[in-house]
């Protein structure tokens, strides 16, 4: 995953030595960023962390995972998404600071900078990434001198490695409350399976089979006044922008669907923050770990001809809100999250083995399962049309007032996806609503994607503006 932040700041604030010191401090606070992966077998993979031997060593290590460039935002994002891999088993995070030379002016006291951080998704999530970025800029934009920052490097090293302390944060699964007794664990497994059977979705984008992936991220910001108007309209209807975006995608796709494809509903998935359900673990204060569950929003895939479309839109936005709330407040959320982590672990190991065998030319497709004559009626399809990453109001996470000399103006985020990946992002930042669609343009029929994206933007104008 990656996070780009565009900002203006005086050159003295963004000196290379300051960047290196702040990067070093935060890598010590969050050791997964400085760890490596030791893969012994598909079911035996572990993090390996070697603490720096001194404050000076910590600075040297930070420098080795830091790069300065003169690329634009779009060049940085394209290189990360479509160029050679930046991350590997030996590098789980990397930081780039770029200053576009053509944008500087002798009359301006501030320069334009691009801050670009990437990290393996299995060591963290969006909550960790944005919290980290705010911590980074609070240190960088503080009144501390270079000497103060280097003293803080030494203090951090002494606190972390001058005495015994658990190096790595514990896994999210162990932070969740344990089910007491075999019966409760069995109930959790049965509930998970029954809940999975209820996830019905019969809509999917037409796909192409092209080996070369090329990810693009068209992004549209809406100005502050328009964003305020949209927020007021959503509030008057009792929903958030996030719930409205589910309905926007639903109407956008329904408008494209022929009548024969309208029988099955449309399913979309989104991430669910499970940190509020953790049992406190004070041994390590790092927030860098992956702590997301998943939930689905299922809406009808037709547009009634006998009523006002605006009423249908807001009804579906409220339905999305209700489904999201039920997922977050479900009493079985802990057991469902654990069962989902087990399922996704099995899938990840199977896919890793398949990828490796395909690369070596030894992969053989598994034989198809024989049909069971006594089996019950076939299950309804469970295909999700698209995933939504709804980050909410990011201005609540970035404490802009604590670094007044740094003026952030642009935020773009996403991930390096597998072939055929697609994710829609929606968030407010710097007072603006930002909507972007990250997808593999070689994995889908372009005319269909163009129509859907046009319908999404048109729906925002029609229902929210």
C-alpha positions, -999 to +999 in steps of 0.1 A: +000+000+000+011+036-005+003+071+007+012+102-012+009+137+005+016+169-014+026+199+007+043+232+007+070+241+033+101+261+038+132+243+026+148+244+061+120+223+075+124+196+048+162+192+050+175+157+043+190+154+078+157+162+094+138+137+072+164+110+081+162+117+118+124+116+119+123+084+097+148+068+121+128+077+152+096+063+139+112+031+125+124+024+160+089+030+175+074+007+149+098-021+143+077-040+118+087-012+093+123-022+097+117-060+098+123-087+072+104-118+063+118-153+068+097-177+047+107-213+057+076-229+043+041-219+031+028-225+067+060-213+085+066-176+078+079-152+104+091-116+109+127-111+117+139-079+134+174-069+142+176-039+165+201-012+155+233-015+176+235+023+183+217+056+175+242+061+147+234+027+133+196+036+134+203+067+113+223+047+088+196+021+085+169+048+080+190+064+053+192+031+034+154+030+031+150+066+021+153+082-013+152+118-027+138+124-061+125+152-084+095+133-098+059+145-098+031+129-079+019+110-109+054+097-118+059+085-082+025+066-081+029+051-116+065+039-108+053+022-076+022+006-091+036-004-125+073-004-123+097-029-106+087-038-071+098-014-044+091-037-015+103-072-009+109-098+019+139-078+029+123-044+026+088-039+042+087-001+040+103+027+020+101+065+020+105+089-009+106+127-007+105+144-040+108+181-049+098+190-084+125+215-096+102+231-121+077+241-095+100+263-074+100+301-076+126+325-063+097+347-051+081+320-030+092+314+006+079+278+003+086+249-020+063+221-033+072+186-020+058+151-025+060+127+004+055+091-007+056+062+017+049+026+009+046-004+032+036-041+029-001-044+035+004-074+058+022-052+084-005-025+086-036-009+074-050+026+065-054+035+101-017+028+108-005+045+076-024+078+082-016+079+120+021+074+111+020+102+085+006+126+110+032+116+136+059+120+109+049+156+101+044+165+138+080+157+143+092+172+111+073+204+115+080+209+151+102+236+166+129+210+173+163+218+159+184+192+140+204+186+172+171+181+192+159+155+167+192+136+168+190+137+207+155+122+203+170+094+181+194+086+209+167+087+236+144+065+215+172+040+209+181+039+247+144+035+256+138+007+230+170-012+230+189-001+261+167-025+282+147-057+274+114-050+258+092-070+234+104-060+199+074-067+178+037-060+184+016-091+190-007-103+162-042-089+159-057-124+164-042-126+199-054-091+207-090-102+202-109-117+232-107-155+234-139-176+231-142-196+263-149-233+257-154-256+228-191-249+225-185-211+220-158-218+194-181-242+175-209-216+176-185-190+161-176-214+133-212-222+124-222-185+126-194-176+102-204-202+077-241-193+079-232-156+075-211-164+044-240-182+028-261-150+031-237-129+011-254-129-023-241-109-052-245-116-089-229-086-105-193-084-119-173-063-144-165-081-177-129-091-175-100-096-199-073-122-196-040-102-200-009-111-182+006-076-181-010-056-153-012-018-156-029+001-127-043+036-131-059+058-104-081+085-119-088+109-090-113+137-088-114+163-059-144+185-052-137+220-040-144+230-004-177+248-009-191+219-029-179+194-003-196+214+025-228+214+005-226+176+000-219+170+037-250+191+046-272+173+022-260+139+035-266+150+071-301+161+062-308+126+050-293+109+080-263+094+062-226+099+058-207+105+026-195+069+029-230+055+029-239+077+000-209+064-021-223+028-017-256+041-032-237+061-059-219+029-071-252+010-069-271+034-091-241+038-115-240+000-122-278-004-122-281+022-150-257+000-171-274-033-164-297-049-190-330-062-177-319-098-177-291-090-154-312-072-128-325-103-110-295-108-087-285-081-063-253-061-063-227-067-036-199-044-026-173-051+001-154-027+025-129-030+053-140-028+090-117-015+117-115-041+144-091-022+168-120-011+191-125-048+200-090-055+211-080-065+246-054-040+257-018-052+253+006-027+269+038-046+262+044-028+229+029+005+219+032+003+182+001+007+161+016-008+130-003-041+125-031-052+102-064-049+120-092-051+095-122-073+091-145-072+061-182-067+055-205-065+025-233-042+015-260-058-007-284-036-027-310-042-055-296-041-090-326-023-106-341+011-107-378+014-101-396+032-129-426+042-108-409+065-083-385+095-080-349+083-085-337+107-058-359+089-032-346+055-044-310+068-040-314+081-005-333+049+005-304+028-006-279+051+011-298+045+043-298+008+036-260+009+032-257+028+065-279+002+083-259-027+069-226-011+078-238-004+114-251-040+118-217-054+107-198-032+132-221-038+161-228-075+155-222-095+187-204-122+167-179-098+152-149-111+172-155-148+162-163-137+126-130-118+124-110-147+136-127-172+113-122-148+084-085-144+092-081-182+092-099-184+058-078-156+043-047-173+056-055-205+038-063-186+006-030-166+008-009-198+012-027-215-017-023-185-039+014-181-030+020-217-039+002-213-071+021-182-080+054-198-073+045-229-093+033-209-123+066-189-123+085-222-123+062-237-150+052-266-127+016-256-119-012-280-127-048-270-123-066-290-096-092-315-109-128-303-109-149-317-080-174-343-090-210-333-086-228-347-056-262-361-067-275-358-032-264-322-027-289-295-019-299-268-043-269-249-056-258-218-036-266-184-049-236-166-064-214-145-040-196-122-063-187-086-053-188-060-080-163-037-064-145-029-031-148+005-015-121+020+008-140+047+027-115+065+048-139+091+062-127+126+073-089+124+072-087+160+085-096+146+118-065+124+118-041+150+105-034+177+132-026+204+107-023+230+135+006+212+151+028+218+120+018+253+108+048+257+085+037+226+065+006+231+043-008+199+030-030+202-001-031+167-018-036+131-006-037+100-027-036+064-015-040+029-028-022-004-032-002-023-058-030-047-068-030-082-083-040-085-120-077-076-124-078-056-092-102-027-086-109-004-056-129+028-052-116+053-026-136+081-010-124+105+017-123+141+027-089+159+031-079+195+032-116+203+033-123+186+000-140+153-010-117+131-030-130+101-051-106+079-070-108+046-088-078+024-088-080-005-113-060-026-137-068-011-171-056-043-188-079-065-168-113-051-177-133-040-208-123-003-209-157+009-223-175-006-194-151+009-168-153+043-185-191+042-184-192+031-148-167+059-137-187+085-157-219+073-140-202+075-106-191+111-111-224+120-127-243+105-098-223+126-073-233+157-093-269+146-096-276+134-060-250+152-038-241+185-053 
